[in-house]
Every structure is written in structure tokens, then in C-alpha cells.
Amino acid sequence: MLDVAIRGGTVVDGLGGSSVLTDVGIKDGRIAALGRPLGRARGSIDAGGCIVAPGFIDIHTHSDFTLPVRPAAEAKLRQGVTTDVTGNCGFSPFPLGADDAARLHGDFFEPGLVERWAGLASYADALTELNPGINVAPLVGLGAVRLAVMGEESGPAGPGQRGRMRKHVERAMDDGAFGVSSGLVYPPGCYADLEELADLAAPAGAAGGIYATHLRNEASFLEDALEEALAVGRRADCPVHVSHHKAVGRSNHGCVQRTLGLIDEANRDGQDVTLDAYPYTAGSSTLMSVVPARYQAGGVEALRRRLAAPDLRTEIAKATRTEATFDLEQIVLASVPSRPELAARPLAEAAADDGTTPEELALRLIEVDGAAVVSLAFGMAEEDVRAVLAHPHCSVGSDGWVMSADAEPHPHPRNLSYTARLLGRYVRDERVLSLTEAIRKLSALPADRLRLQERGRIVAGAVADLVVLDLEQLRDHASYTAPCRYPGGIEWVLLAGRIAVEAGELTGVRAGRVLVRAGSGAASR
Ligand SMILES: [Zn+2]
């Protein structure tokens, strides 16, 4: 007898083929049968009028910082997400070095997370203890690795330091990591040169992992930055994955046509290159990222000391205005711990109220709150977003993190609604993508990138991570002005056959696991 039967739905298998009206039978956590009629089952889900899809795999998240604080992962389950890929943009809450700064690295994702871990194994043990609501597929952040070995030093790594960084990467790969990531705009990861990056991506590649990268530049030097990433991959013999691909700033709009061409060319030449994107024209990050990295060398304290010198402050303000990736007029403050009333206010408006310039207000806020000031930045062209989303090698992720709708003052709506935005707006309403192709980008495509061959697809024998959704009702209620809303239309979510969302509500079942890379030798948890 089956454990669960999902009856009457239209099955989209995640592999990009056509959709089929059929039933899905689940036994022992796996898809045991597909077809009609299925035999008897202990439980039954009426999916009439709904789409049955593989549980969504969010290929780009920072949830490793927030899951230990919010393990139920409500915001992800309510979007139909069953697996978050973590450790992106050079950030991960491990490895922990001797330097105290490592305890603050990435704290803007979750100021409540005070703990950091020696390595992936102890992090995964701690998270497993908490019964996470979703699965986690971890990368290790090269920013965190550099911080563990070199602290906030900004110079090139010496041979001994490189050797120790490599050891950290090798250990994380042995512990089941899916690869490494770099965040080449964030200190101290941005101080790594091509050689260092290749040296650290090599053990990831040798173990069957990927090199995911937040490029060094996403504006006027986007092509150079992509060339660097491709060179790292070639030198390291490691597959390259370009994170949240975009071109920022009006004068760079359209540039993604050239970068997508370069990615195609690299693949034609035999290199393995993929990418991801989120379905929005605004990004979000710590406001610190508007300050050129050279002024951040040595960390927040060092930046504060520089700002205390009047001449240097003027210089930093000027550089912030002229060099910031995002136009300061396009920045909206999302979260300012010391001045919560500024949430949702455009930086330029708030600056005018304070009788100062946007760059000076940004520096004042950073002086007080450091990296914890989070902002939204509207810098992309809608046409570019569509072109990137439609690229066949582009998975769709959120670049968000597990949060609660009531806990964040003014989050980016992608945290609560990216799947509904893709499937509601870009598939149903505007037909930028077909439904089967969009679901492939949310499931099998990211799964294959991580060699998760048992997930992200509806085939006999696969793990029964599934979502049942009502496409007509699917709405991204979260907007830039009112972001704290869950989407409608996500009806049922199952992890390994266990029902986590039932008729749109959480059941309290928390069946997530920390996944390990196939062939890593690490014991599955
Ligand atoms: Zn990033």
C-alpha cells in the first residue's frame, strides 16, 4: 500500500518535457508510482485543477545564517521551496578562525546569529539537531575561508596562508559541501586575486563540486569580471556558476546580451558554465557595499577610523558617489537598526530630510550600524532580467534567506515570493517562459548543477520532495512597498513524502535535512 497518493493533478516533471494529467504515488519517502489508477494509499491529496511539480530548489540563498534562528523555514515552505543552496557570495558561518571578526562575518543576514562553527560538519550537526523545515545544500564561502586564515588583511595571500585556506576547502568538500563560492565585492573575499581563487576552486572541482561566484563587478566592468570567473574555472578545472547575473546602472543596460554570449561561447568551447538570476529588477545587500572596498580594508573599525579623519571622509564620500555599483538615487533603505523609522525610505529623500547628501547619510548610518544596514537598489533593466531568466542554463533563485514576514522591517520581496513572481508574472501573465521551462529552472536544472540526481524531478525512484500549486491563484502579494506577505496558490508541499504544507497552511512537520554531495563519502544526515 502507498503512503500518499496525489490524485488528479497535472504533473510537470521538472525535466522540461510536456505536462501530463496523472497521479503520483509515494512510498517510504520516494516516488513509487506514476499513472492511473494508482492502488490504495493511506493518505490522499486531491490535486484536481492543480500543478504537481518537484519541490523547488533555491540555488542562491544565504539561509545558512538564518536557519539556525528560524529553522521552521516558513517563508520558504510557503513558496514551495524544499531545498536551499547556502554558502553563496563568499559568506558561510564556517570555518571559524582565530580572528574575532569571523564571528561577525555575514551578520547582516541575521544579527541574532551569534554562533559560528569550526567547519561544515559541526554546522550541519547543529542544524540537524534543530530539525530544519527544508533541506540545505551547502557551499563553503571563500570570504569566510580567507577570514579564518588571514583575518581582515587586504594583501595577497602568502604560500603558507594559501595552503591553510586550501585545507579548509578540502575539509568542507570531504564533509559533503557542494562547492565553493566567492563574493568579489565583499571584504575580505574581494582581496583574492585570480590565482588565489583558482587555487581554492581546484579542490572543489577535483571533488565534483562547483565554483559559484558573485562577480567582481556587475556594472561597467561586467565583461572583465565574467572573463575572470571563466579563467578561474579553466585554471582550477572546476565548473563555473555565475551568481545572480545582471548588469547594473543605466549605461550598462543591455550588456547581458554580450555576457550571455560569452557564457554560450565558453560552453561551446567545452567549459562547463551555468548561472542563476532572481526575477526582480532590484537587488539587496548591506549598504556597506556602496563604499569602495579599499576603504573597508581592515574591517568596519578601520573604516570608522578613516571616516574620523575629515580629509579622508571627504575622499570616501566622493568615491562612494562616483564608484558605487548602484546609483545612490536608486537606493531604498530596508533596515537601519539605529534608526528603524528609515525603513522603506529612499536614501536620497532621507538625506534631504537630514539636510545632507545621500553619500554622507550612507556613511553616517554605516558608522553607527556597520554592515547591518540593509538596502534595496533598483539598478537593472526589465529587458535584461527577462533575457537572463530565459537563458537555457539559467536557474532561478531568490538571493534571499529564510526569514519571517513579521520579523524584518522591510525585506526584499524575493525573500517571500520569488517562485510566485516567476510563475505568476513571468509565466502565466506575461508568457516570458513556458510553465514547463520555468519549473525546470526551479527544480531539475539547479538539482543537476549540484548532482542532486534524486531530487528536482518527478520520476519513479526520486525523493518525494513535491509541491502542488494552483497556477490561477498564484500571486506574489509581496511588493517593494509591502514586502511582508506570503504568496497565494501554494497548496501542498511535501519533503520526502511528509506533508509540510497542507491547503496552504504549515502542518508543523519539519522534514528537512542537510544534504551531502554525491560521492563525497560524508555520511548522509
Ligand atoms: Zn551576491
Residues whose N, C-alpha, C, O or C-beta is under 5 A from the ligand:
A	BS01	ZN	C89 H214
